[in-house]
Amino acid sequence: MLGTHANRATLAVARKLVAYLLAVDRSGQEFQPRTMAEKETGCLEEQFAVPAP
């Protein structure tokens, strides 16, 4: 039974990842690498904001 739950969890994560990547792709914004200041402070709020459809 554990295998079934693990497969469902894996598929759920995969679906969320695909939805996020498609939303980012549709936004049309160019890739912007993080600056050193963002890396040091751990400020990632803008990095993970999913654009509105």
Distance bins in CASP14 RR format, pairs under 12 A and 6 or more apart:
PFRMAT RR
TARGET T0000
AUTHOR 0000-0000-0000
RMODE 2
METHOD distances of the structure
MODEL  1
1 7 0 0 0 0 0 1 0 0 0 0 0
1 8 0 0 0 0 0 1 0 0 0 0 0
2 8 0 0 0 0 0 1 0 0 0 0 0
2 9 0 0 0 0 0 1 0 0 0 0 0
3 9 0 0 0 0 1 0 0 0 0 0 0
3 10 0 0 0 0 1 0 0 0 0 0 0
3 11 0 0 0 0 0 1 0 0 0 0 0
4 10 0 0 0 0 0 1 0 0 0 0 0
4 11 0 0 0 0 0 1 0 0 0 0 0
5 11 0 0 0 0 0 1 0 0 0 0 0
5 12 0 0 0 0 0 1 0 0 0 0 0
6 12 0 0 0 0 0 1 0 0 0 0 0
6 13 0 0 0 0 0 1 0 0 0 0 0
7 13 0 0 0 0 0 1 0 0 0 0 0
7 14 0 0 0 0 0 1 0 0 0 0 0
8 14 0 0 0 0 0 1 0 0 0 0 0
8 15 0 0 0 0 0 1 0 0 0 0 0
9 15 0 0 0 0 0 1 0 0 0 0 0
9 16 0 0 0 0 0 1 0 0 0 0 0
10 16 0 0 0 0 0 1 0 0 0 0 0
10 17 0 0 0 0 0 1 0 0 0 0 0
11 17 0 0 0 0 0 1 0 0 0 0 0
11 18 0 0 0 0 0 1 0 0 0 0 0
12 18 0 0 0 0 0 1 0 0 0 0 0
12 19 0 0 0 0 0 1 0 0 0 0 0
13 19 0 0 0 0 0 1 0 0 0 0 0
13 20 0 0 0 0 0 1 0 0 0 0 0
14 20 0 0 0 0 0 1 0 0 0 0 0
14 21 0 0 0 0 0 1 0 0 0 0 0
15 21 0 0 0 0 0 1 0 0 0 0 0
15 22 0 0 0 0 0 1 0 0 0 0 0
16 22 0 0 0 0 0 1 0 0 0 0 0
16 23 0 0 0 0 0 1 0 0 0 0 0
16 50 0 0 0 0 0 1 0 0 0 0 0
17 23 0 0 0 0 0 1 0 0 0 0 0
17 24 0 0 0 0 0 1 0 0 0 0 0
17 50 0 0 0 0 0 1 0 0 0 0 0
18 24 0 0 0 0 0 1 0 0 0 0 0
18 25 0 0 0 0 0 1 0 0 0 0 0
19 25 0 0 0 0 0 1 0 0 0 0 0
19 26 0 0 0 0 0 1 0 0 0 0 0
19 50 0 0 0 0 1 0 0 0 0 0 0
19 51 0 0 0 0 0 1 0 0 0 0 0
19 53 0 0 0 0 0 1 0 0 0 0 0
20 26 0 0 0 0 0 1 0 0 0 0 0
20 27 0 0 0 0 0 1 0 0 0 0 0
20 47 0 0 0 0 0 1 0 0 0 0 0
20 48 0 0 0 0 1 0 0 0 0 0 0
20 49 0 0 0 0 0 1 0 0 0 0 0
20 50 1 0 1 0 0 0 0 0 0 0 0
20 51 0 0 0 0 1 0 0 0 0 0 0
21 27 0 0 0 0 0 1 0 0 0 0 0
21 50 0 0 0 0 1 0 0 0 0 0 0
21 51 0 0 0 0 0 1 0 0 0 0 0
22 28 0 0 0 0 0 1 0 0 0 0 0
22 50 0 0 0 0 1 0 0 0 0 0 0
22 51 0 0 0 0 0 1 0 0 0 0 0
22 53 0 0 0 0 1 0 0 0 0 0 0
23 29 0 0 0 0 0 1 0 0 0 0 0
23 48 0 0 0 0 0 1 0 0 0 0 0
23 49 0 0 0 0 1 0 0 0 0 0 0
23 50 1 0 1 0 0 0 0 0 0 0 0
23 51 1 0 1 0 0 0 0 0 0 0 0
23 52 0 0 0 0 1 0 0 0 0 0 0
23 53 1 0 0 1 0 0 0 0 0 0 0
24 30 0 0 0 0 0 1 0 0 0 0 0
24 31 0 0 0 0 1 0 0 0 0 0 0
24 32 0 0 0 0 0 1 0 0 0 0 0
24 47 0 0 0 0 0 1 0 0 0 0 0
24 48 0 0 0 0 0 1 0 0 0 0 0
24 49 0 0 0 0 1 0 0 0 0 0 0
24 50 1 0 0 1 0 0 0 0 0 0 0
24 51 1 0 0 1 0 0 0 0 0 0 0
24 52 0 0 0 0 0 1 0 0 0 0 0
24 53 0 0 0 0 0 1 0 0 0 0 0
25 31 0 0 0 0 0 1 0 0 0 0 0
25 50 0 0 0 0 0 1 0 0 0 0 0
25 51 0 0 0 0 1 0 0 0 0 0 0
25 53 0 0 0 0 0 1 0 0 0 0 0
26 50 0 0 0 0 0 1 0 0 0 0 0
26 51 1 0 0 1 0 0 0 0 0 0 0
26 52 0 0 0 0 1 0 0 0 0 0 0
26 53 1 0 0 1 0 0 0 0 0 0 0
27 49 0 0 0 0 1 0 0 0 0 0 0
27 50 0 0 0 0 1 0 0 0 0 0 0
27 51 1 1 0 0 0 0 0 0 0 0 0
27 52 0 0 0 0 1 0 0 0 0 0 0
27 53 0 0 0 0 1 0 0 0 0 0 0
28 51 0 0 0 0 1 0 0 0 0 0 0
29 46 0 0 0 0 0 1 0 0 0 0 0
29 47 0 0 0 0 0 1 0 0 0 0 0
29 49 0 0 0 0 0 1 0 0 0 0 0
29 50 0 0 0 0 0 1 0 0 0 0 0
29 51 1 0 0 1 0 0 0 0 0 0 0
31 47 0 0 0 0 0 1 0 0 0 0 0
32 38 0 0 0 0 0 1 0 0 0 0 0
32 46 0 0 0 0 1 0 0 0 0 0 0
32 47 0 0 0 0 1 0 0 0 0 0 0
33 39 0 0 0 0 1 0 0 0 0 0 0
33 47 0 0 0 0 0 1 0 0 0 0 0
34 40 0 0 0 0 1 0 0 0 0 0 0
34 41 0 0 0 0 0 1 0 0 0 0 0
34 42 0 0 0 0 1 0 0 0 0 0 0
34 43 0 0 0 0 1 0 0 0 0 0 0
34 44 1 0 0 1 0 0 0 0 0 0 0
34 45 0 0 0 0 0 1 0 0 0 0 0
34 46 0 0 0 0 1 0 0 0 0 0 0
34 47 1 0 0 1 0 0 0 0 0 0 0
34 48 0 0 0 0 0 1 0 0 0 0 0
35 41 0 0 0 0 1 0 0 0 0 0 0
35 42 0 0 0 0 0 1 0 0 0 0 0
35 43 0 0 0 0 1 0 0 0 0 0 0
35 44 0 0 0 0 0 1 0 0 0 0 0
35 46 0 0 0 0 0 1 0 0 0 0 0
35 47 0 0 0 0 0 1 0 0 0 0 0
36 42 0 0 0 0 0 1 0 0 0 0 0
36 43 0 0 0 0 0 1 0 0 0 0 0
37 43 1 0 0 1 0 0 0 0 0 0 0
38 44 1 0 0 1 0 0 0 0 0 0 0
38 45 0 0 0 0 1 0 0 0 0 0 0
38 46 0 0 0 0 1 0 0 0 0 0 0
38 47 1 0 0 1 0 0 0 0 0 0 0
38 48 0 0 0 0 0 1 0 0 0 0 0
39 47 0 0 0 0 0 1 0 0 0 0 0
42 48 0 0 0 0 0 1 0 0 0 0 0
END
